[in-house]
Amino acid sequence: MQSTAPQLDALIVGAGFSGMYMLHEFLKRDFKVRLIDDGEGPGGTWDKNRYPGARVDSCIWVYQFTDPDLWMNYYFTEKYPGWKELQGYFRYVADRWNLWPHMSFGQRMTRATFDEHGQQWRVETSTGDTVTCRFLIMATGSTTTPIDPAKFFSGTSKYRGELYHSARWPRDKEVDDLKGKRVAVIGTGASGVQIIQEVGLVADELVVFQRTPNLALPMKQERYTRREYDALKPLFPGAMERTKQTFAGFDYDFIYKPWADMSQEERDRIMRFNWEMGGFWFWLAAPVDLVFDEDCNRAHYDFWRRETVKRIKKPELVELLAPSTPPHPFGVKRPCLEQWYWEIYNQDNVRLVDVNSQPIHEFTETGIRAGEEEFELDVVICAIGFDNNTGTMTAVDIVNSEGRTVRDVWNEEYIDYLGKMVPGFPNLFYTYGLHSPAAFLNGPTAGELEGDWVVHVISDITRRGITRIEPRLDVSKQWHQEILDAAAKTLFPKAKSWYMGANIPGKRPEMLQYPSGAPMYRQKLWDEVERGLSGFILGQPEAASVR
């Protein structure tokens, strides 16, 4: 059987930060490369998440590409921009980097099959096109595969009102369209908090169905004139350089002095300072023992609760929103940043329903039946999250030469190497997914960190005439165990979080992110390069004696 040469050196799926960054870098190296995305335009999660209040949780000087040609010539108006402004930024990047001719939108990958004889991937798409490529790169992110409300709740098909998942909010629907409406929001994760803040201001009635209280932190939003933003730009190079040296890729880091060695005065001073700074300072500039030591963690929770309770005016809601006993260790779920979240619950038009004591039984034609009560509703917004970390790779058939899918493999064991490749799937790379640290970071930091390595490895082996790369099974198993061992030393397993895959019924709970921080992860990636990619099988599969 004769296989023709692939049409492309690389096909990238996904037009978020990592996908656009790798496309740009491959084009600079004269690769035949194309990017496809099922959205309406570039932006990845910011093309799809356009619900009321959707905005980033990272300061803008670390939430953009580090290319000076980009940041020197663009202006944001907020410290934490909303989705419309971020969509504009991605279009600006596509213009500046001249990416438009190399991207196709409204095109979803429906199946990918590896041709062992030709050492290439055959990719089928929703437009009916089939593309062959030497390397297939899944840059589809973590928050891409929404949880289907119909799989969570019975009766959704008979509900006659408007029903939306937060990640599929209609582009032409504004929050003011909810004026005079009876609205429910199910879920109080990051999307839920942002939606509740906005909808509570306009809806005639808002019912919030909460399972777990959100330990949200004050955003402390700032708005900038063009002159004020210009005055910040000299600080950008230093901030961007610091993101390469810190645990979570922000321009501040944990304090590595042991909690036990600090006086109470020092502890109180640190917590007060970080709280006043706003944003993620209280989380990611805390003593690192926050994620290891229960005493340190409880002290931070108690501080958070004292500050939060001051803003809750209805006594009956205090234990629901800020319980005396922590619902989980602080910071082992990614906190949300809020602006007036607690004040919304002080309003007479907002009601909080605890689904632990009043569970949702079913949707009815006119609303939701929870406990012994039926709520009549015009609009229901399901902010119930995503199949994070693995969902984008398991929601589509990615088939190797043995007929197995990534889904088949990960149903047995969450195995990969370096958060970049899956054993048994040659020439398939992914970013911002299983066992990378991306969910602790932010989009551009993770995109450049991971993208640099993927582009380097593919460029290097291509230059050497190597047409096939696959991680060894033995080192992949060692990598998996290393992550489990590292996570076991932390408090992360004590929460039912999407870091642990525990937000999906039936999904095997274990740490799905690299828990040791971005600097250590970067070192792991480049140490592998220094070893000559010894953890990979380069060339024909006859070398795969460990399989």
C-alpha positions, 0 to 999 in steps of 0.5 A: 500500500502506497501512502502519499505525503501528508498535506500538512506538516502540522494541523492545530486544533483550537484557536486559543492562546496556545493554538495561535501561538504555535501557529505563529511559531510554526509559520516563522519556521516555514512549516506547512501548518493550518489551524481549525476551530469550531468557533466563530473566530479566534479566542478559544474559551473567549469566543465561546464564553460570552455569558453576562459578566464573563471576564478574566481572573488574571491581571492584564499585564500577565494575560497577553502574549509577551511579544513586545510588538503586540503589547506595546501597540494595544490598549485594554481598559480594565485590569480584568477585561471582559469577554468582548475586550478579549475577543477584540484582542485575539482579532488584533493578534490575528491581524498583527501576526497575519494568521487569518489566511492560515485559520479556518473557523466553523470547522470541527474535528470529528475523527482522527485516525493514525496511518501507520504506513504513512506515519501521518494523521488523517483528520475528518472535519464537520465540513466534510473535508479530510486533511492529512498531517504529519503532526496533529496538535490538540490545542483545545484547552481545558474548559471546552467540553460543557457538561450537558444539563440533560445528563445531570437533570431529568426533564430538561426536554419538557421545560418550555422556558429558556435553558442555557449552559453558561458556555453556550450563551447566545451571542446576541443576548444581553443581560438587560434581556433578563429584565422582568424575568424569573431566572435561575442559576444552577451552580456557583463556580467561577461562571456562576459567580460572574453570572449571579453578580450581573443577573441579580441586578436586573432580573425580577427574581433570581433563584440560585441553586448552590451545592458548594459555597464559592470561596471567592476573593475580591477582584478589586477591578480597576479601569484605565484611560489610555494615558493610565494604561500607557503609564503601566507599560514600562512595568510589563517586561518585568512582570512578564519575565517573573511569570516564568519563575513563579509557581502559577505563572503570575508576577507574584509567588508563594512565600517559601518560609515555613508557616511554623517558623512565622510569628503570629504577627508575621502571619497576620501581616501577610494575610492582611497585605495579600487581602488588601492587594486583591485578586489572587494574592491571598491565594498565590502569594500566601505561604506555600504551606497553604496547600500542604499544612492544615493549620496554615490553610485553616488560618487562611479560611478563617481570615477569608470568612471573617472578611466575607461575613461582614458583607452578608447582611441576611443572618440566615445566609451566613452559614450557607455562603461562609460556613463556620466549618470549611466546605473544603481546604481553601485554595485547592479549588481555583478561587473565583474573583468577585466584585459585588457577589455577596451584596447580591444576596442581600437583595430582596429579589435574590433567593439562595437554595441549598441543594444539599437539603433541597435537591433538584428532582426534575425540570417541569414544563414551567420550571424546576422542582426542588425538594417539596417546592416548585419554582416557576422560571422563565430562564434557567442558566446552567453554570455546571462546568466542564469535563476539564483536563481530559474532555476535549480529547475523549469527546472525539474519536482519536484512533491509533493504528490498533483501533484504540482511542484516547478515550479507551486508554484514559478510561483505563489509566490517565497515562501520558508523558509530560502532559504532552503526548499519550503512549500508543498515539504517535505524532499526537501532541496536546497542550493545556490538558492532562498532567500539565500545570495549565489550570494553575496558570493562565492562558498565555503563560501556559500557551507560551510555556507549552507551545515553545516545547512542542514547536521545538520538538517537532522542529528538531525531529523534522530537521533530523528527518524523523517522521515519528515520535511516541512516548515510551510506556514505561516512562509514561507510567513513571510520570503518572506515578510521580504526579500522584505521589506529589499530589498525595503530599498536598491538600488537593485530594481533600476537595471534590474539584475539577483539578481532581476530576471529581466534578463529573459523576462516574469519573475516576477521581485523581489529580489531573494537573501537574501539581509541582508548579510551572518552573519545575514543569518547565525544567522537566520539559527541557531536561527531556530535550537535554537527554535527547528525548530519551523518554520517547521512541523516535522512528519506527515502532520496532523500537518499542520493546517496552510496549 
